[in-house]
Amino acid sequence: MSRKQGIADIPRRDVFEYSLDVLPGQKVEWEFHVLEGLIDGQAGESDISFSARAFWTSDGAGFQSPQDSEGFNKELVRRLERVNIENIMPAKAVKASRGTVKESYVAPRPGVLWLRWSNTHSRLRRKSVRYDVRIESLQTADGMREQGLAHAGTVRQQPEAGGSA
């Protein structure tokens, strides 16, 4: 099992995204908690918007990884020409008072899964989120274990027109 945990400080009008390469059948589990801010009493309760999206690198029919198919690169180029990002979990507001949120997803085919914590609605305050993301290893036919490949957490600025504190 591969695991990443930490605290993400998300500046106002920014997002924190964590991406994972997944293979068919891999289960991704995540839990997070929005931390209370120092001025929550005066400025209102800390909150973020959470969502999950995926880009599938193949349809999953007949192979699990690039090594299993000579046509993988051609199919990937075709998919990149008409990018189709699937919403796995629509954006939802999560307040600090909700406590720990625990969720999971099993990948139906190979691709990239993005977990996104957004603070783009906030005009004044940064928010902090404690997160823990786990991806199960796959058992391959020859007994070797395969891990999810790339994992990356980034804070990306995404200005939004209106908003609140």
KOLDODO-485585 format. One line per 10 residues: their letters; for each residue y, z, x of N, C-alpha, C, O. Coordinates in steps of 0.2 Angstrom, whole numbers, plus 2048, in hexadecimal, padded with zeros to 3 digits. Layout:
N
A> Y,Z,X,Y,Z,X,Y,Z,X,Y,Z,X; ... $
END
This chain:
165
MSRKQGIADI> 7FA,800,804,800,800,800,806,800,804,807,804,809; 80B,7FC,803,811,7FC,806,816,800,802,816,7FF,7FC; 81B,803,805,81F,808,802,826,808,805,827,807,80B; 82B,808,801,832,808,803,836,80D,7FF,836,80C,7F8; 839,812,802,83D,817,7FE,843,818,801,844,818,807; 848,81B,7FD,84F,81C,800,854,81E,7FB,852,81E,7F5; 85A,81E,7FE,860,81F,7F9,864,819,7FA,866,818,800; 866,816,7F5,86B,810,7F5,871,812,7F3,872,815,7ED; 877,812,7F7,87D,813,7F5,880,80C,7F3,881,808,7F7; 882,80C,7EC,884,805,7EA,88C,805,7E8,88E,809,7E4 $
PRRDVFEYSL> 890,802,7EC,897,802,7EB,899,7FF,7E4,895,7FC,7E1; 89F,801,7E2,8A1,7FE,7DC,8A1,7F7,7DC,8A2,7F3,7E1; 89F,7F4,7D6,89F,7EC,7D5,899,7E9,7DA,89A,7E3,7DB; 895,7ED,7DC,88F,7EA,7E1,888,7EB,7DE,888,7EE,7D8; 883,7E8,7E1,87C,7E9,7DF,878,7EB,7E5,87A,7E9,7EB; 873,7EE,7E4,86D,7EF,7E9,867,7EC,7E6,865,7ED,7E1; 865,7E7,7EA,85F,7E3,7E8,859,7E4,7ED,85A,7E5,7F3; 853,7E5,7EB,84D,7E6,7EF,848,7E1,7ED,847,7E0,7E7; 847,7DD,7F2,842,7D7,7F1,83B,7D8,7F4,83B,7DB,7FA; 836,7D5,7F1,82F,7D6,7F3,82C,7CF,7F2,82C,7CC,7ED $
DVLPGQKVEW> 828,7CD,7F7,824,7C7,7F6,81D,7CA,7F3,81B,7CF,7F5; 81B,7C7,7EE,815,7C9,7EA,810,7C4,7EA,811,7BE,7EA; 80A,7C6,7E9,804,7C1,7E8,801,7C3,7E1,802,7C9,7DF; 7FD,7BE,7DE,7FA,7C0,7D8,7F6,7C6,7D8,7F2,7C7,7DC; 7F7,7CA,7D3,7F3,7D0,7D2,7F6,7D6,7D5,7F4,7DC,7D4; 7FB,7D5,7DA,7FE,7DB,7DD,802,7DF,7D8,806,7DC,7D4; 802,7E5,7D8,805,7EA,7D4,80B,7ED,7D8,80A,7F0,7DD; 811,7EC,7D5,817,7EF,7D8,819,7F5,7D3,81A,7F4,7CD; 81A,7FB,7D6,81C,801,7D3,823,803,7D6,824,803,7DC; 828,805,7D1,82E,807,7D4,830,80D,7CF,82E,80E,7C9 $
EFHVLEGLID> 834,812,7D3,837,817,7CF,83D,818,7D2,83E,817,7D8; 842,81B,7CE,849,81C,7D1,84C,821,7CC,84A,822,7C7; 851,824,7CF,856,829,7CC,85D,828,7CE,85E,827,7D4; 861,827,7C9,868,826,7CA,86B,82E,7CC,86A,832,7C8; 86E,82E,7D1,870,835,7D4,877,836,7D0,87B,832,7CF; 878,83D,7CF,87E,83F,7CC,884,83E,7D1,883,840,7D7; 88A,83C,7CF,88F,83C,7D3,894,842,7D3,893,846,7CF; 898,843,7D8,89C,849,7D9,8A1,84A,7D3,8A3,84F,7D1; 8A3,844,7D1,8A8,844,7CB,8A6,842,7C5,8AA,840,7C0; 89F,843,7C3,89C,841,7BD,8A0,845,7B7,8A1,842,7B2 $
GQAGESDISF> 8A1,84B,7B8,8A5,84F,7B3,8AB,84C,7B1,8AD,84C,7AB; 8AF,84A,7B5,8B6,847,7B4,8B6,840,7B2,8B9,83D,7AE; 8B1,83C,7B5,8B1,834,7B5,8AC,832,7B0,8AB,82C,7AF; 8A7,836,7AE,8A2,834,7AA,89B,833,7AE,89C,833,7B4; 896,833,7AB,88F,833,7AE,88E,82D,7B2,88F,828,7B0; 88B,82E,7B8,889,828,7BC,884,824,7B9,87F,827,7B6; 884,81E,7B9,87F,819,7B6,87F,813,7BA,884,811,7BE; 879,80F,7BA,879,809,7BD,875,804,7B8,873,807,7B3; 875,7FE,7B9,871,7F9,7B5,86B,7F7,7BA,86C,7F5,7BF; 865,7F7,7B7,85F,7F5,7BB,85B,7EF,7B7,85B,7EF,7B1 $
SARAFWTSDG> 859,7EB,7BC,855,7E5,7B9,850,7E3,7BE,851,7E5,7C4; 84B,7DF,7BC,846,7DC,7C1,846,7D4,7BF,845,7D2,7B9; 846,7D0,7C5,845,7C9,7C4,840,7C6,7C9,83E,7CA,7CE; 83D,7C0,7C7,839,7BD,7CC,83A,7B6,7CD,83C,7B2,7C8; 838,7B3,7D3,838,7AC,7D4,831,7AB,7D6,82E,7AE,7DB; 82D,7A7,7D2,826,7A5,7D4,825,79F,7D8,828,79A,7D7; 822,7A0,7DE,821,79B,7E3,81C,796,7E1,81C,790,7E4; 818,797,7DC,813,793,7DA,811,795,7D3,813,79A,7D1; 80D,791,7D0,80A,793,7C9,804,797,7CA,802,79A,7C4; 802,798,7D0,7FC,79D,7D1,7F5,79A,7CF,7F0,79E,7D0 $
AGFQSPQDSE> 7F5,794,7CD,7EF,791,7CB,7EB,78F,7D2,7ED,78A,7D5; 7E6,792,7D3,7E1,790,7D9,7E3,793,7E0,7DE,792,7E4; 7E8,796,7E1,7EA,799,7E7,7EF,79E,7E7,7F3,79F,7E2; 7EE,7A3,7EC,7F2,7A9,7EC,7F8,7A9,7F2,7FD,7AC,7F1; 7F7,7A5,7F7,7FB,7A5,7FC,7FC,79E,7FF,7F8,79A,7FE; 801,79D,803,802,796,806,7FC,793,80A,7FB,78D,80A; 7F9,798,80D,7F3,796,812,7EE,793,80D,7E9,78F,810; 7ED,794,807,7E8,792,803,7E9,78B,800,7E5,788,7FC; 7EF,788,801,7F0,781,7FE,7F5,77D,802,7FA,77F,805; 7F2,777,803,7F6,772,807,7FD,770,803,802,76E,806 $
GFNKELVRRL> 7FC,770,7FD,802,76E,7F8,807,774,7F7,80C,773,7F3; 806,77A,7FA,80B,77F,7F9,812,77D,7FA,816,77F,7F6; 813,77A,800,81A,779,802,81E,774,7FD,823,775,7FB; 81A,76F,7FB,81C,76A,7F6,81E,76D,7EF,823,76C,7EC; 81A,772,7ED,81B,775,7E7,821,77A,7E7,825,77A,7E3; 821,77D,7ED,827,782,7EE,82E,77E,7EE,833,780,7EB; 82E,778,7F1,834,774,7F1,836,772,7EA,83B,772,7E8; 830,770,7E7,832,76E,7E0,834,773,7DC,839,772,7D8; 832,779,7DD,834,77F,7D9,83C,781,7DB,840,783,7D7; 83D,780,7E1,844,782,7E4,849,77D,7E1,84F,77E,7E0 $
ERVNIENIMP> 847,777,7E0,84B,771,7DD,84E,773,7D6,853,771,7D4; 84A,777,7D2,84C,779,7CC,84A,781,7CB,845,782,7C8; 84E,785,7CE,84C,78C,7CF,84C,78F,7C8,851,78E,7C4; 847,792,7C7,846,796,7C0,845,79D,7C2,83F,79F,7C4; 84A,7A1,7C1,849,7A8,7C2,846,7AC,7BB,84A,7AB,7B6; 841,7AF,7BB,83E,7B2,7B5,841,7BA,7B5,840,7BD,7BA; 843,7BB,7AF,845,7C2,7AE,83F,7C6,7AC,83C,7C5,7A7; 83D,7CB,7B1,837,7CF,7B0,839,7D5,7AB,835,7D7,7A7; 83F,7D8,7AD,841,7DD,7A9,849,7DC,7A8,84D,7DC,7AD; 84B,7DB,7A2,852,7DA,7A1,856,7E0,7A3,854,7E6,7A3 $
AKAVKASRGT> 85D,7DF,7A5,861,7E4,7A7,862,7EA,7A2,862,7E8,79C; 861,7F0,7A4,862,7F6,7A0,866,7FB,7A3,865,7FC,7A9; 86B,7FE,7A0,86F,804,7A2,86A,80A,7A3,866,80C,79F; 86B,80D,7A9,867,813,7AB,86C,819,7AD,870,818,7B2; 86D,81E,7A9,871,824,7AB,86E,829,7AF,868,82A,7AF; 872,82D,7B3,86F,832,7B7,86B,837,7B3,866,83A,7B6; 86D,839,7AD,869,83E,7A9,862,83B,7A7,85E,83F,7A4; 861,835,7A7,85A,832,7A5,855,835,7AA,84F,835,7A8; 856,837,7B0,851,839,7B5,84E,834,7B8,851,82E,7B9; 848,835,7BA,844,82F,7BE,841,82A,7B9,83E,82C,7B4 $
VKESYVAPRP> 843,824,7BB,840,81E,7B7,83A,81C,7BB,83B,81A,7C1; 834,81B,7B8,82E,818,7BB,82C,812,7B8,82B,812,7B2; 82B,80D,7BB,828,807,7B8,824,803,7BD,824,804,7C3; 820,7FE,7BB,81C,7FA,7BF,81C,7F3,7BC,81D,7F1,7B7; 819,7EE,7C1,818,7E7,7BF,812,7E4,7C3,812,7E5,7C9; 80E,7E0,7C0,809,7DD,7C3,80A,7D6,7C4,80B,7D2,7BE; 80B,7D3,7CA,80D,7CC,7CB,807,7C7,7C8,801,7C8,7CA; 809,7C2,7C4,804,7BE,7C1,803,7B8,7C6,7FE,7B4,7C6; 807,7B7,7CB,807,7B1,7D0,80B,7B3,7D6,80F,7B8,7D5; 80B,7AF,7DB,80E,7B0,7E1,816,7AF,7E0,818,7AA,7DC $
GVLWLRWSNT> 81A,7B3,7E3,821,7B2,7E3,825,7B8,7E6,823,7BC,7EA; 82B,7B8,7E4,830,7BD,7E6,832,7C1,7E0,835,7BE,7DB; 832,7C8,7E1,834,7CC,7DB,83A,7D0,7DE,83A,7D3,7E3; 840,7D0,7DA,846,7D4,7DB,847,7D9,7D7,847,7D9,7D0; 848,7DF,7D9,84A,7E5,7D6,851,7E6,7D7,854,7E6,7DD; 855,7E7,7D1,85D,7E7,7D2,860,7EC,7CF,85F,7EE,7C9; 864,7F0,7D3,868,7F6,7D0,86F,7F4,7D1,872,7F3,7D6; 872,7F3,7CB,879,7F0,7CB,87E,7F6,7C9,87D,7FA,7C5; 884,7F6,7CD,889,7FA,7CC,890,7F5,7CB,895,7F7,7CC; 88E,7EF,7C8,894,7EA,7C8,899,7EC,7C2,89E,7EA,7C2 $
HSRLRRKSVR> 896,7F0,7BE,89B,7F2,7B8,8A0,7F8,7BA,8A5,7F9,7B6; 89F,7FB,7C0,8A3,800,7C2,8A9,7FE,7C6,8A9,7FA,7CB; 8AF,800,7C3,8B5,7FE,7C7,8B7,803,7CC,8BB,801,7D1; 8B5,809,7CB,8B8,80E,7D0,8B3,812,7D4,8B4,813,7DA; 8AC,812,7D2,8A8,817,7D5,8A2,813,7D8,89F,80F,7D5; 8A0,816,7DE,899,814,7E1,894,818,7DD,895,81E,7DB; 88E,816,7DD,888,819,7DA,883,81A,7DF,882,816,7E3; 87E,81F,7DE,879,820,7E3,872,820,7DF,872,823,7DA; 86D,81D,7E2,867,81C,7DE,861,81E,7E4,861,81C,7E9; 85D,823,7E2,857,825,7E6,851,820,7E3,850,821,7DD $
YDVRIESLQT> 84E,81C,7E8,849,818,7E5,843,818,7EA,843,81B,7EF; 83D,816,7E7,837,816,7EA,833,810,7E7,832,810,7E1; 832,80B,7EB,82E,805,7E9,828,804,7ED,827,805,7F3; 822,803,7E9,81C,803,7EC,818,7FC,7EA,819,7FA,7E4; 815,7F9,7EF,811,7F3,7ED,80A,7F4,7F0,809,7F5,7F5; 805,7F3,7EB,7FE,7F4,7ED,7FC,7EE,7F1,7FE,7E8,7F0; 7F7,7EF,7F5,7F4,7EA,7FA,7EF,7E7,7F5,7EC,7EA,7F0; 7ED,7E1,7F7,7E8,7DD,7F4,7E2,7DD,7F8,7E2,7DD,7FE; 7DC,7DE,7F5,7D6,7DD,7F9,7D3,7D6,7F9,7D2,7D3,7F4; 7D3,7D3,7FF,7D1,7CC,7FF,7C9,7CC,7FF,7C6,7D1,800 $
ADGMREQGLA> 7C7,7C6,7FF,7BF,7C4,7FF,7BC,7C7,805,7B6,7C9,805; 7BF,7C6,80B,7BC,7C8,811,7BD,7CF,813,7BB,7D1,818; 7C0,7D3,80E,7C1,7DA,80F,7C7,7DC,813,7C9,7E2,814; 7CB,7D7,815,7D2,7D9,818,7D7,7DB,813,7D6,7D8,80D; 7DC,7DE,815,7E1,7E0,810,7E7,7DC,811,7E9,7DB,817; 7EA,7DA,80C,7F0,7D6,80C,7F6,7DA,809,7F5,7DE,804; 7FB,7DA,80D,801,7DE,80B,806,7D9,808,806,7D3,809; 80B,7DC,803,811,7D8,801,814,7D6,808,815,7DA,80C; 817,7D1,808,81A,7CE,80F,821,7D1,810,822,7D6,813; 826,7CE,80D,82D,7D0,80F,830,7D5,80A,82F,7D4,804 $
HAGTVRQQPE> 833,7DA,80C,837,7DF,808,83E,7DF,80B,83F,7E1,811; 843,7DF,807,849,7DF,809,84E,7E3,804,84E,7E0,7FE; 852,7E7,806,857,7EA,801,85E,7E8,804,85F,7E9,80A; 862,7E6,7FF,868,7E4,801,86D,7E6,7FC,86C,7E7,7F6; 873,7E7,7FE,879,7E8,7FA,87D,7E2,7FA,87F,7E0,7FF; 87E,7DF,7F4,881,7D8,7F3,887,7D9,7EF,887,7DC,7E9; 88D,7D7,7F1,893,7D7,7EC,893,7D2,7E7,892,7CC,7E9; 893,7D4,7E1,893,7D0,7DB,899,7D2,7D7,898,7D5,7D2; 89F,7CF,7D8,8A5,7D1,7D4,8A4,7CF,7CC,8A1,7CA,7CB; 8A6,7D3,7C8,8A5,7D2,7C1,8AC,7D3,7BE,8B0,7D7,7C0 $
AGGSA> 8AE,7CF,7B9,8B4,7CF,7B5,8B6,7D6,7B3,8BA,7D9,7B6; 8B4,7D8,7AD,8B6,7DE,7AB,8B2,7E4,7AE,8AE,7E3,7B2; 8B2,7EA,7AB,8AE,7EF,7AD,8B1,7F6,7AC,8B7,7F7,7A9; 8AD,7FB,7AE,8B0,802,7AD,8AE,806,7B3,8AC,803,7B8; 8B0,80C,7B3,8AF,811,7B8,8A8,813,7B9,8A7,817,7BE $
END
